[in-house]
Amino acid sequence: MNHSTCKPYTEAELARQALEMLAIGNVAVRRAQERNRALGIANYYSIGGRIVSDVTTQQRAVDVPQRT
């Protein structure tokens, strides 16, 4: 069975496509992060194996209701 419908790509074409997909993903992530911030939802990241947030500790303390 011959699958000649797939054309061979050069390394340059594959690299260009990969960069294009990466750019699309980066834009989508930035939009989602901005939407989360507008809604007051923290964004979390793993940096060097540590989980960090873009919301400061003081801001979280203000937003979290205290138990009485």
C-alpha positions in Angstrom: 0.0 0.0 0.0 1.5 3.3 -1.1 0.8 6.4 1.2 2.0 9.1 -1.2 -0.4 11.7 0.2 2.2 12.8 2.8 4.8 15.1 1.3 8.3 15.1 2.7 9.2 18.3 4.7 12.6 19.9 4.9 14.1 20.6 8.3 13.6 24.3 7.7 9.9 23.8 6.9 9.4 21.7 10.1 11.3 24.3 12.2 9.1 27.1 10.7 5.9 25.2 11.5 7.1 24.4 15.0 7.8 28.0 15.7 4.4 29.0 14.3 2.6 26.5 16.6 4.7 27.7 19.5 3.7 31.3 18.8 0.0 30.4 18.6 0.3 28.5 21.9 2.1 31.4 23.6 -0.6 33.9 22.6 -3.4 31.6 23.9 -1.6 31.1 27.2 -1.1 34.9 27.6 -4.8 35.6 26.9 -5.8 32.9 29.4 -3.5 34.4 32.1 -4.8 37.9 31.5 -8.4 36.6 31.8 -7.5 34.8 35.0 -6.0 37.9 36.5 -9.1 40.0 35.5 -11.3 37.4 37.3 -9.0 37.4 40.3 -7.7 33.8 39.7 -4.1 33.2 40.4 -1.8 31.7 37.7 0.6 29.0 39.0 3.9 28.0 37.4 6.7 25.5 38.1 10.0 27.2 38.1 13.0 25.2 39.0 10.8 22.5 40.5 9.0 25.0 42.8 5.4 25.9 42.4 5.0 29.7 42.3 2.1 32.1 41.7 1.8 35.5 40.1 -0.3 36.7 43.1 1.7 37.9 46.1 1.2 36.3 49.5 -0.3 39.6 50.8 -2.9 39.7 48.0 -3.9 36.1 48.8 -4.2 36.8 52.5 -6.6 39.6 51.7 -8.7 37.5 49.3 -9.0 34.4 51.6 -11.9 34.7 54.1 -10.8 34.1 57.7 -12.5 31.4 59.8 -14.0 32.6 63.0 
